[in-house]
């Protein structure tokens, strides 16, 4: 009985995590398209407009000042790279999520491999510049990889593909 509850809970967490990854993939695609079609000057003005109120309240707000600094340093090549990165990352996530939702066998190893590569890259990035957000994302990805492995093993033993 307890094992059955645990199994159901872990499956629900897996499902929730996949929904979050799918939503994140859609946001990355939208962000990649917007970054691709928007000029650096327009992005700069938009970020200034969005952070103006926050910086009036707190001139040292690290998120708002970080966003402004990033927007000011954005080159055309960086913008192009970032937009293609977001698009590729988002499309890959959606492909994986759709495959996992449908229970396709190929999607489990692909999800585990792709997320593991993202984790390695995120750890590399963390070694250069620590970020709480990136750390949380990395831990979330590790949990999703573990749950995906568990789901894959369960599907492999209960069904014949």
N, CA, C and O of each residue as an XYZ file, in Angstrom:
644
protein
N       0.819     -1.197      0.000
C       0.000      0.000      0.000
C       0.863      1.260      0.000
O       0.630      2.178     -0.786
N       1.864      1.299      0.888
C       2.743      2.469      0.958
C       3.571      2.587     -0.319
O       3.782      3.687     -0.830
N       4.040      1.444     -0.834
C       4.823      1.458     -2.074
C       3.977      1.964     -3.234
O       4.474      2.680     -4.104
N       2.699      1.594     -3.248
C       1.797      2.048     -4.304
C       1.581      3.561     -4.225
O       1.570      4.241     -5.252
N       1.410      4.085     -3.015
C       1.267      5.540     -2.829
C       2.527      6.267     -3.287
O       2.462      7.294     -3.963
N       3.663      5.718     -2.908
C       4.943      6.327     -3.298
C       5.092      6.340     -4.810
O       5.524      7.336     -5.389
N       4.733      5.229     -5.449
C       4.804      5.132     -6.909
C       3.910      6.172     -7.564
O       4.325      6.852     -8.502
N       2.683      6.294     -7.070
C       1.747      7.283     -7.625
C       2.257      8.705     -7.414
O       2.159      9.545     -8.309
N       2.802      8.971     -6.224
C       3.329     10.309     -5.938
C       4.501     10.637     -6.860
O       4.554     11.729     -7.427
N       5.430      9.713     -7.012
C       6.576      9.953     -7.880
C       6.146     10.131     -9.335
O       6.724     10.943    -10.057
N       5.136      9.378     -9.767
C       4.633      9.546    -11.128
C       3.996     10.934    -11.289
O       4.166     11.573    -12.327
N       3.276     11.394    -10.283
C       2.671     12.731    -10.336
C       3.739     13.816    -10.376
O       3.613     14.789    -11.120
N       4.780     13.652     -9.585
C       5.887     14.623     -9.604
C       6.556     14.618    -10.968
O       6.890     15.675    -11.502
N       6.756     13.426    -11.538
C       7.321     13.306    -12.885
C       6.440     14.040    -13.892
O       6.935     14.827    -14.700
N       5.142     13.784    -13.843
C       4.202     14.427    -14.762
C       4.227     15.945    -14.604
O       4.248     16.674    -15.596
N       4.225     16.414    -13.370
C       4.301     17.858    -13.116
C       5.604     18.434    -13.674
O       5.606     19.493    -14.301
N       6.704     17.729    -13.438
C       7.994     18.183    -13.957
C       8.012     18.259    -15.468
O       8.604     19.175    -16.039
N       7.367     17.305    -16.121
C       7.297     17.316    -17.586
C       6.448     18.492    -18.056
O       6.785     19.138    -19.049
N       5.361     18.776    -17.363
C       4.543     19.952    -17.710
C       5.364     21.235    -17.581
O       5.298     22.117    -18.437
N       6.136     21.323    -16.502
C       6.984     22.509    -16.297
C       8.013     22.616    -17.424
O       8.241     23.704    -17.953
N       8.634     21.491    -17.794
C       9.615     21.499    -18.888
C       8.951     21.904    -20.210
O       9.537     22.643    -21.001
N       7.740     21.422    -20.443
C       7.024     21.800    -21.659
C       6.710     23.281    -21.699
O       6.887     23.932    -22.728
N       6.243     23.816    -20.580
C       5.954     25.249    -20.477
C       7.228     26.057    -20.680
O       7.228     27.073    -21.375
N       8.311     25.595    -20.067
C       9.605     26.257    -20.222
C      10.061     26.218    -21.678
O      10.606     27.199    -22.185
N       9.842     25.099    -22.344
C      10.205     24.988    -23.757
C       9.443     25.986    -24.615
O      10.019     26.608    -25.507
N       8.151     26.140    -24.350
C       7.339     27.112    -25.089
C       7.856     28.528    -24.833
O       7.979     29.324    -25.765
N       8.159     28.843    -23.566
C       8.696     30.171    -23.248
C      10.041     30.418    -23.932
O      10.311     31.528    -24.392
N      10.880     29.390    -23.998
C      12.173     29.539    -24.668
C      11.989     29.796    -26.163
O      12.706     30.611    -26.745
N      11.048     29.118    -26.776
C      10.787     29.346    -28.203
C      10.280     30.774    -28.420
O      10.740     31.464    -29.329
N       9.349     31.209    -27.599
C       8.838     32.586    -27.705
C       9.972     33.582    -27.494
O      10.114     34.540    -28.254
N      10.781     33.352    -26.453
C      11.913     34.240    -26.185
C      12.918     34.254    -27.318
O      13.436     35.310    -27.679
N      13.197     33.089    -27.882
C      14.136     33.005    -29.000
C      13.640     33.750    -30.219
O      14.411     34.440    -30.885
N      12.353     33.617    -30.519
C      11.779     34.335    -31.659
C      11.813     35.842    -31.406
O      12.203     36.616    -32.280
N      11.401     36.250    -30.208
C      11.411     37.685    -29.886
C      12.826     38.263    -29.942
O      13.036     39.368    -30.442
N      13.782     37.510    -29.428
C      15.169     37.964    -29.459
C      15.694     38.045    -30.882
O      16.501     38.918    -31.201
N      15.241     37.144    -31.735
C      15.680     37.120    -33.130
C      15.132     38.301    -33.928
O      15.825     38.855    -34.782
N      13.889     38.683    -33.649
C      13.241     39.719    -34.468
C      13.292     41.118    -33.847
O      12.805     42.075    -34.447
N      13.868     41.244    -32.669
C      13.917     42.535    -31.986
C      15.337     43.093    -32.029
O      16.307     42.369    -31.804
N      15.443     44.365    -32.317
C      16.769     44.994    -32.361
C      17.307     45.200    -30.945
O      16.545     45.243    -29.978
N      18.624     45.326    -30.840
C      19.269     45.540    -29.542
C      18.790     46.848    -28.911
O      18.592     46.913    -27.697
N      18.606     47.878    -29.718
C      18.130     49.159    -29.197
C      16.727     49.038    -28.621
O      16.429     49.606    -27.570
N      15.870     48.298    -29.309
C      14.505     48.093    -28.818
C      14.515     47.293    -27.520
O      13.784     47.616    -26.584
N      15.347     46.242    -27.460
C      15.466     45.466    -26.225
C      15.946     46.337    -25.073
O      15.444     46.242    -23.953
N      16.919     47.180    -25.362
C      17.451     48.085    -24.347
C      16.359     48.997    -23.803
O      16.228     49.167    -22.591
N      15.563     49.593    -24.719
C      14.468     50.482    -24.293
C      13.418     49.712    -23.492
O      12.918     50.209    -22.483
N      13.085     48.501    -23.940
C      12.084     47.698    -23.252
C      12.531     47.346    -21.837
O      11.757     47.461    -20.886
N      13.767     46.924    -21.707
C      14.282     46.567    -20.381
C      14.363     47.796    -19.493
O      14.071     47.712    -18.301
N      14.749     48.917    -20.041
C      14.766     50.160    -19.255
C      13.373     50.502    -18.761
O      13.190     50.882    -17.604
N      12.394     50.366    -19.643
C      11.003     50.642    -19.273
C      10.508     49.683    -18.198
O       9.851     50.099    -17.244
N      10.827     48.387    -18.353
C      10.351     47.382    -17.400
C      11.029     47.468    -16.037
O      10.433     47.093    -15.028
N      12.257     47.952    -15.994
C      12.996     48.000    -14.728
C      12.968     49.375    -14.067
O      13.432     49.524    -12.937
N      12.434     50.371    -14.751
C      12.442     51.746    -14.241
C      11.784     51.847    -12.871
O      12.367     52.418    -11.949
N      10.593     51.309    -12.725
C       9.856     51.410    -11.456
C      10.620     50.731    -10.319
O      10.713     51.265     -9.213
N      11.164     49.547    -10.608
C      11.895     48.807     -9.577
C      13.145     49.561     -9.129
O      13.471     49.582     -7.942
N      13.844     50.180    -10.086
C      15.069     50.912     -9.735
C      14.778     52.222     -9.014
O      15.630     52.729     -8.284
N      13.589     52.769     -9.210
C      13.198     53.961     -8.431
C      13.007     53.563     -6.978
O      13.418     54.288     -6.073
N      12.379     52.404     -6.750
C      12.172     51.918     -5.393
C      13.473     51.465     -4.747
O      13.724     51.744     -3.575
N      14.290     50.771     -5.510
C      15.558     50.236     -4.990
C      16.623     50.348     -6.074
O      16.716     49.482     -6.944
N      17.430     51.410     -6.029
C      18.449     51.620     -7.069
C      19.507     50.517     -7.140
O      20.259     50.445     -8.112
N      19.570     49.662     -6.124
C      20.580     48.601     -6.101
C      19.981     47.221     -6.356
O      20.633     46.209     -6.101
N      18.748     47.169     -6.856
C      18.100     45.892     -7.149
C      18.974     45.112     -8.130
O      19.221     45.569     -9.246
N      19.444     43.929     -7.709
C      20.428     43.206     -8.515
C      19.826     42.610     -9.782
O      20.535     42.468    -10.779
N      18.545     42.258     -9.777
C      17.933     41.717    -10.989
C      17.777     42.821    -12.031
O      18.150     42.645    -13.191
N      17.229     43.948    -11.617
C      17.005     45.054    -12.552
C      18.326     45.605    -13.087
O      18.454     45.855    -14.285
N      19.303     45.794    -12.206
C      20.589     46.313    -12.680
C      21.299     45.286    -13.558
O      21.970     45.648    -14.525
N      21.149     44.005    -13.221
C      21.744     42.951    -14.050
C      21.127     42.891    -15.438
O      21.832     42.728    -16.434
N      19.804     43.024    -15.499
C      19.126     43.047    -16.791
C      19.579     44.233    -17.630
O      19.849     44.090    -18.823
N      19.663     45.395    -17.011
C      20.108     46.583    -17.751
C      21.545     46.434    -18.233
O      21.870     46.795    -19.364
N      22.392     45.906    -17.379
C      23.794     45.713    -17.763
C      23.899     44.732    -18.942
O      24.641     44.970    -19.894
N      23.153     43.640    -18.862
C      23.161     42.643    -19.931
C      22.658     43.241    -21.238
O      23.240     43.006    -22.297
N      21.583     44.009    -21.165
C      21.020     44.631    -22.374
C      22.007     45.615    -22.989
O      22.107     45.702    -24.213
N      22.731     46.352    -22.164
C      23.707     47.317    -22.679
C      24.892     46.634    -23.355
O      25.501     47.203    -24.261
N      25.224     45.415    -22.919
C      26.385     44.698    -23.449
C      26.041     43.769    -24.613
O      26.930     43.113    -25.158
N      24.780     43.704    -24.997
C      24.323     42.749    -25.999
C      24.790     43.138    -27.402
O      24.397     44.174    -27.937
N      25.637     42.286    -27.983
C      26.090     42.513    -29.356
C      25.160     41.765    -30.305
O      24.375     40.919    -29.878
N      25.254     42.082    -31.591
C      24.417     41.421    -32.589
C      24.721     39.925    -32.635
O      23.804     39.109    -32.723
N      26.001     39.563    -32.578
C      26.357     38.136    -32.637
C      25.876     37.399    -31.389
O      25.424     36.258    -31.482
N      25.968     38.036    -30.230
C      25.476     37.411    -29.002
C      23.966     37.248    -29.067
O      23.428     36.215    -28.670
N      23.295     38.261    -29.562
C      21.841     38.206    -29.689
C      21.426     37.074    -30.630
O      20.476     36.344    -30.348
N      22.132     36.933    -31.735
C      21.837     35.875    -32.699
C      22.091     34.496    -32.091
O      21.264     33.593    -32.216
N      23.246     34.341    -31.432
C      23.565     33.068    -30.781
C      22.514     32.719    -29.730
O      22.008     31.597    -29.696
N      22.190     33.688    -28.875
C      21.226     33.445    -27.807
C      19.848     33.090    -28.358
O      19.164     32.230    -27.804
N      19.439     33.738    -29.433
C      18.123     33.434    -29.997
C      18.096     32.024    -30.578
O      17.126     31.296    -30.365
N      19.139     31.623    -31.307
C      19.184     30.265    -31.853
C      19.321     29.224    -30.741
O      18.753     28.136    -30.830
N      20.076     29.562    -29.695
C      20.203     28.659    -28.555
C      18.838     28.436    -27.908
O      18.449     27.296    -27.651
N      18.117     29.514    -27.648
C      16.791     29.395    -27.038
C      15.831     28.604    -27.926
O      15.077     27.761    -27.440
N      15.865     28.883    -29.225
C      14.989     28.163    -30.147
C      15.308     26.666    -30.164
O      14.405     25.835    -30.061
N      16.582     26.329    -30.293
C      16.979     24.913    -30.341
C      16.658     24.214    -29.022
O      16.143     23.096    -29.010
N      16.961     24.872    -27.932
C      16.710     24.328    -26.596
C      15.211     24.115    -26.395
O      14.796     23.071    -25.891
N      14.403     25.089    -26.783
C      12.957     24.999    -26.624
C      12.344     23.917    -27.491
O      11.484     23.166    -27.031
N      12.778     23.827    -28.745
C      12.250     22.803    -29.654
C      12.633     21.407    -29.152
O      11.805     20.496    -29.166
N      13.870     21.237    -28.712
C      14.304     19.946    -28.179
C      13.473     19.567    -26.953
O      13.041     18.421    -26.826
N      13.249     20.520    -26.059
C      12.434     20.243    -24.874
C      11.022     19.826    -25.261
O      10.478     18.870    -24.707
N      10.431     20.540    -26.210
C       9.074     20.186    -26.623
C       9.024     18.803    -27.262
O       8.089     18.041    -27.018
N      10.017     18.475    -28.074
C      10.086     17.151    -28.682
C      10.147     16.073    -27.598
O       9.433     15.072    -27.663
N      10.993     16.288    -26.619
C      11.135     15.336    -25.518
C       9.831     15.235    -24.717
O       9.358     14.139    -24.416
N       9.268     16.379    -24.383
C       8.043     16.396    -23.573
C       6.898     15.686    -24.288
O       6.177     14.900    -23.674
N       6.728     15.953    -25.563
C       5.660     15.296    -26.330
C       5.893     13.785    -26.361
O       4.956     13.002    -26.202
N       7.144     13.384    -26.568
C       7.460     11.960    -26.563
C       7.192     11.311    -25.217
O       6.672     10.197    -25.158
N       7.544     11.999    -24.128
C       7.305     11.458    -22.791
C       5.810     11.390    -22.483
O       5.334     10.405    -21.918
N       5.076     12.429    -22.851
C       3.625     12.417    -22.613
C       2.964     11.239    -23.315
O       2.044     10.615    -22.786
N       3.449     10.949    -24.511
C       2.854      9.861    -25.290
C       3.454      8.493    -24.936
O       2.986      7.462    -25.419
N       4.477      8.493    -24.105
C       5.082      7.243    -23.669
C       5.966      6.575    -24.710
O       6.183      5.365    -24.640
N       6.484      7.338    -25.681
C       7.365      6.769    -26.693
C       8.687      6.344    -26.054
O       9.311      7.101    -25.310
N       9.086      5.136    -26.358
C      10.291      4.577    -25.751
C      11.536      5.423    -26.026
O      12.357      5.602    -25.127
N      11.697      5.946    -27.242
C      12.877      6.715    -27.617
C      13.013      8.014    -26.819
O      14.114      8.545    -26.672
N      11.899      8.518    -26.310
C      11.944      9.819    -25.642
C      12.617      9.758    -24.270
O      13.177     10.755    -23.814
N      12.569      8.606    -23.611
C      13.178      8.490    -22.286
C      14.703      8.615    -22.347
O      15.268      9.448    -21.638
N      15.393      7.804    -23.181
C      16.852      7.979    -23.274
C      17.239      9.364    -23.818
O      18.240      9.943    -23.396
N      16.439      9.887    -24.753
C      16.726     11.223    -25.273
C      16.608     12.265    -24.172
O      17.453     13.153    -24.060
N      15.564     12.161    -23.361
C      15.377     13.109    -22.255
C      16.527     13.004    -21.256
O      17.072     14.020    -20.822
N      16.890     11.794    -20.897
C      17.970     11.594    -19.934
C      19.285     12.127    -20.490
O      20.031     12.795    -19.774
N      19.579     11.842    -21.755
C      20.832     12.303    -22.367
C      20.866     13.815    -22.497
O      21.843     14.455    -22.108
N      19.796     14.389    -23.046
C      19.771     15.837    -23.271
C      19.830     16.600    -21.944
O      20.598     17.552    -21.805
N      19.023     16.181    -20.982
C      19.042     16.870    -19.688
C      20.384     16.691    -18.987
O      20.852     17.608    -18.311
N      21.003     15.533    -19.136
C      22.329     15.322    -18.539
C      23.360     16.264    -19.148
O      24.209     16.807    -18.441
N      23.283     16.454    -20.466
C      24.188     17.416    -21.116
C      23.926     18.837    -20.626
O      24.864     19.596    -20.383
N      22.653     19.194    -20.480
C      22.321     20.518    -19.943
C      22.861     20.668    -18.525
O      23.378     21.726    -18.164
N      22.742     19.618    -17.723
C      23.236     19.657    -16.343
C      24.738     19.885    -16.322
O      25.235     20.710    -15.554
N      25.467     19.151    -17.169
C      26.928     19.316    -17.231
C      27.270     20.756    -17.613
O      28.146     21.372    -17.004
N      26.580     21.290    -18.620
C      26.827     22.668    -19.044
C      26.476     23.652    -17.934
O      27.203     24.621    -17.712
N      25.372     23.412    -17.238
C      24.966     24.313    -16.160
C      25.967     24.282    -15.003
O      26.253     25.316    -14.400
N      26.496     23.102    -14.695
C      27.516     23.002    -13.644
C      28.775     23.752    -14.074
O      29.406     24.443    -13.274
N      29.129     23.602    -15.345
C      30.268     24.356    -15.887
C      30.041     25.854    -15.710
O      30.936     26.567    -15.255
N      28.853     26.336    -16.066
C      28.524     27.754    -15.912
C      28.565     28.178    -14.442
O      29.051     29.260    -14.112
N      28.052     27.316    -13.568
C      28.066     27.621    -12.136
C      29.492     27.738    -11.604
O      29.744     28.496    -10.667
N      30.423     26.990    -12.196
C      31.812     27.037    -11.734
C      32.459     28.386    -12.056
O      33.424     28.787    -11.405
N      31.926     29.082    -13.058
C      32.458     30.400    -13.416
C      31.719     31.529    -12.728
O      32.333     32.494    -12.274
N      30.422     31.413    -12.649
C      29.620     32.482    -12.055
C      28.433     31.848    -11.360
O      27.510     31.353    -12.007
N      28.465     31.868    -10.037
C      27.401     31.244     -9.268
C      26.111     32.037     -9.406
O      26.103     33.267     -9.376
N      25.014     31.288     -9.560
C      23.695     31.887     -9.661
C      22.710     30.969     -8.955
O      22.650     29.776     -9.252
N      21.946     31.509     -8.034
C      20.963     30.709     -7.311
C      19.936     30.140     -8.299
O      19.541     28.978     -8.194
N      19.512     30.963     -9.252
C      18.544     30.505    -10.245
C      19.061     29.330    -11.051
O      18.338     28.359    -11.273
N      20.313     29.412    -11.492
C      20.904     28.318    -12.264
C      21.096     27.073    -11.394
O      20.938     25.949    -11.870
N      21.433     27.276    -10.130
C      21.562     26.144     -9.211
C      20.217     25.442     -9.038
O      20.152     24.213     -9.073
N      19.149     26.207     -8.852
C      17.812     25.629     -8.693
C      17.414     24.879     -9.968
O      16.885     23.769     -9.902
N      17.670     25.492    -11.127
C      17.366     24.838    -12.407
C      18.140     23.528    -12.551
O      17.589     22.527    -13.009
N      19.402     23.534    -12.164
C      20.237     22.336    -12.250
C      19.710     21.235    -11.333
O      19.634     20.073    -11.732
N      19.350     21.599    -10.110
C      18.790     20.610     -9.181
C      17.459     20.057     -9.702
O      17.192     18.860     -9.590
N      16.632     20.933    -10.270
C      15.359     20.507    -10.861
C      15.621     19.522    -11.999
O      14.955     18.491    -12.093
N      16.586     19.835    -12.862
C      16.920     18.943    -13.978
C      17.429     17.591    -13.481
O      17.106     16.558    -14.068
N      18.216     17.586    -12.414
C      18.712     16.328    -11.841
C      17.542     15.480    -11.350
O      17.513     14.270    -11.575
N      16.585     16.107    -10.684
C      15.401     15.387    -10.206
C      14.619     14.816    -11.384
O      14.180     13.667    -11.341
N      14.444     15.617    -12.436
C      13.704     15.146    -13.609
C      14.430     13.978    -14.279
O      13.779     13.034    -14.727
N      15.758     14.020    -14.358
C      16.516     12.908    -14.931
C      16.289     11.638    -14.103
O      16.052     10.568    -14.664
N      16.358     11.749    -12.792
C      16.142     10.585    -11.927
C      14.732     10.029    -12.090
O      14.547      8.815    -12.181
N      13.744     10.908    -12.125
C      12.364     10.462    -12.293
C      12.128      9.872    -13.684
O      11.376      8.909    -13.832
N      12.769     10.449    -14.699
C      12.642      9.920    -16.060
C      13.249      8.523    -16.138
O      12.673      7.628    -16.757
N      14.404      8.336    -15.517
C      15.043      7.013    -15.476
C      14.110      5.998    -14.796
O      13.952      4.871    -15.265
N      13.502      6.420    -13.688
C      12.578      5.556    -12.954
C      11.375      5.184    -13.821
O      10.987      4.017    -13.887
N      10.793      6.175    -14.481
C       9.642      5.930    -15.358
C      10.030      5.004    -16.519
O       9.268      4.113    -16.893
N      11.204      5.225    -17.073
C      11.686      4.394    -18.189
C      11.825      2.943    -17.760
O      11.413      2.033    -18.478
N      12.409      2.732    -16.585
C      12.569      1.374    -16.060
C      11.210      0.725    -15.820
O      11.022     -0.459    -16.100
N      10.261      1.510    -15.297
C       8.920      0.977    -15.054
C       8.230      0.602    -16.361
O       7.606     -0.454    -16.464
N       8.349      1.481    -17.360
C       7.725      1.191    -18.655
C       8.383     -0.010    -19.329
O       7.712     -0.788    -20.006
N       9.676     -0.159    -19.147
C      10.391     -1.270    -19.768
C       9.991     -2.603    -19.177
O       9.978     -3.611    -19.884
N       9.662     -2.632    -17.892
C       9.299     -3.894    -17.241
C       7.818     -4.218    -17.374
O       7.429     -5.381    -17.265
N       6.978     -3.194    -17.611
C       5.539     -3.442    -17.675
C       4.996     -3.549    -19.097
O       3.896     -4.059    -19.306
N       5.761     -3.073    -20.071
C       5.279     -3.135    -21.444
C       6.369     -3.654    -22.351
O       7.557     -3.538    -22.048
N       5.966     -4.216    -23.443
C       6.948     -4.595    -24.459
C       6.775     -3.632    -25.620
O       5.685     -3.504    -26.178
N       7.830     -2.973    -25.967
C       7.763     -1.955    -27.025
C       7.923     -2.656    -28.321
O       7.903     -2.018    -29.374
